[in-house]
Amino acid sequence: MLLPDSETIELRRDPLLPPEPCPVVWKRSARARRVSLRIDPLEGAVVVTLPNRVGRRHGLALLSEHAGWVMQRLAALAPERPFEPGASVPIGGVDHVIRHEPARRGAAFLEEGVLVVTGDAAFVARRVRDFLRAEALRRIGAAARPHAEALGVVPRAIRLKDTRSRWGSCAPDRTLAFSWRLVLAPDWVLDYVVAHEVAHLREMNHSDRFWAHVEARTPHRQAATEWLRRHGAALQRVG
């Protein structure tokens, strides 16, 4: 059963209102036991997952049944913040305007609260993204070092990803992985996520001993988790 990767369909959230366009991403999963819906803030769409041998019409039926919920959640998404001249991008939780200066050198760099991007306009978005990933790696590495020294551990490596549901992870081989989008959050939020994953190098679990290590390193844990709960989805809309 062939499915389109994505499409826009018309959904009616209320019988008395006209239909509205709804972006849909289709997924098929051999592990799925039923049709499911979720909102993907990065795509700005509803993701419909179908088990094998279940047709698109079943997904459309579920969408229609839950049209009110779907359209409400999509409408509540933070606005997209593209990487383009004149737009702003948060770095360390502080908005920086993207300023395109094609004649200058240096790809992309910070200058007095502005993110300067050089070269051809066609490369602005890519250069902003490259800068943010490099800055994320620098800040995460700087945050990890004192936590690792205090806990007497050494990460095997630090990697960056663009995950949608996890801000960080610790693999059995002691590799730490983080979402590059942490660079968009306030530094103290990034610091908590880094300390959390570094603590897993001592305790690969969420035991009382693990949380004691985390609390000792980041007394701002509760504030950081609350900030991510409130604002984390908006970071997925940046870029």
N, C-alpha and C positions, 0 to 999 in steps of 0.2 A: 504494500500500500504506500504509494508515493505521497510525500508531504512536502509542501513548500517550506523553505527554511523560515520565511517570515512573510507576513502579509498584513494589510490593514482591512479590517472588517467593520461593518456598521453594527453597533450595539445600542439597544434602547434600554437605558437605565430605569425609565418610567414609561408605562404605556401611554401617558398623556404627553410625553415629550418626544421630539423628533429623534431619530437615531444619531449617534455620534461616532466618528471614526475611532477605532481602537487598534493600536499596533499589537500584533500577535507574533510571538516566536514559537515555532513548533519543535518539540523534542520527542524522540521515541526512545524508550528505555526497556531493555529486556528484564530489568529488575523491578520495574513498576508493576503493581498489582491492580491499580485503578487509575483513572484519569485524574490529574491534579492540576491546580492553578497556583502560580506564584507571581509576584510582581518583581521584575528585575529593574532596579533603579539605574543601573549602568546603561541598559538598553532603552529604558523608558517605555517598557512594554510588559504585557502579561505573557508569561511563559506557560504553555500548555504541554504537559508531558503525557504521552499516551503509551500504554503497554503495547507490546507486539500484538499484531492482529486486531487491534482496535482502531477503527477508522476515524477520520477527521470529523465526521458528523457527530460522534460522541463528544469530542472536544468542543464543538460548536454548541452542542446542547448544554454542556456544563457552563460555558461562557454565558449563554443566554440566561440560564438559571441564576447566575451570580453576577449579572451585568451591573447591578447597582454597586456592589462591593468593588468590582474591578474598576469601574469608571471613577469611583470615589478615591480609591487608592492611587490611581494614575494621576488624578487631578491634584492629589496632595504631595506628589513628588516635588522636590526642590527644582527650580528652573535649571536648565542646562547652562553651564558656564564654559563656553568654548575657548580654546586657545587661539585667540585672534587679537590683532592690534586694537587697543582701546578697552579690551575686556580686562577684568581683574582676576587674579588667581591668589588664593590664600597660601602663604608660605609661613610655617610656624604659627598658623592661626591669624596672621596679619595679611590683609589684602594688599597685593602689589599690582599696579597697572602694567599691562604688557605694552611696551613702547617699541615700535619697529623703527630701527635706524639702519637702513640697508648699507650705508657707506662705512659703518664702523666694523671693527674686527672683534672676534672673540666669541662668535656663535650666540651665546646667551649668558648674561651675568646680571647680578644685582647692583643697583646704583641709586642710593638715596631713596629707598622705598619703591623703586621702579624696577621691573624686570625688562632689561634691554635685550632685544633680539636683533641680530644683524643678518645681512645677506638677503637673498631673494624672498619675496613675500610668500611664495609657495612653500617655503620650508619653515615658516614661523611655528606652526603647531608642533612639528617634529622636534624643533630645537627647544621649545618650551618643555616638551615631555622629556627629552634627553637631559635637560638641565635639572628638572625635578627629580628624576631617577638618581642622577649623580649626587644631588644634594641630599636625597633621602638616605643613600648609602653612607654618605659622610656623617650625617647626624645620628643615624642608627649606630654606626660603628663607634662614634664618640660617646654615645649613651651607654653602649654595652660594656665598654672597657672598665669603668669603675664598678659596675655591678658584678662583672665576672671576677675582678680582683677581690672584691669583698667576699664573694661566695667561694673563692678558691677553685674556679672552673675556667675552662678555655673552650670556646666554641670551635668546632672544626672549620666552619665557614659561615658567612652571612650572605644570604641570597635575597633578591627582591622578586616579588611576584605582583600580579594585579588580581588578587583574589577578591571575591564578592561577598564572602561570608565570614572569613577569618582574617584578623589583622596580623596575626603572627602564628608561627608553629615551630615546634622543636622535633626534629627527626631522630630516630634511634641512633643514627651515626653522628649525632651532636651538631648537625647542621641547623642553623636557625634561619627561618624564612619570614619575611615581613612584606606586607603590602607597601608599595612605594607611596601610596596615598597618605601614609602616616605623616609625610613631610608637610601635608596641607594642614594638619591638626596643630593645636598649640604644643609647644615643646614638652610641657609637663604631661600631656596625654601620650605623646610618642614615648616619653621616658617610662611611663607605667607599662606600656605594651612590651617594650624592650626588657624591662626588669622581670616581667612575668615569664617571658620565654627563657631568659637567662637562668631564672630560678629552676626551670625544668631540667637544666643540666645537673642540678643537685638532686632533684626529686622529679622523676618522670611520671607524675601523678598530680592529683589535686588534694593531697592529704593535708592534715593540720600542719605538718612540718613544712610543706610547700608554701602554704599561705603565710606561715610565720616568716619565712624568708622574704616573701613579696612585701608583707607589711613593714618589715624592717627596712627595706630598700625604698619603698614608695608609700609613705603615709597618705598620699593623695589618691590612693587606689579607688576609693568609692567615687570621688569627684570625676576621675578619669573615665571610669566605666559609665557613669551617668552622662558625661559629655558625648561619648561614643554612641550611647543609646539614642540620644537626642539628635545628634548631628552627623553620625556616621553615614547615613544614607545620602546626605547631601554631598559628601566627598566623592561618592560614586558618580555624581553628575558633573564633576569638574573634568573638563577636557573632552 
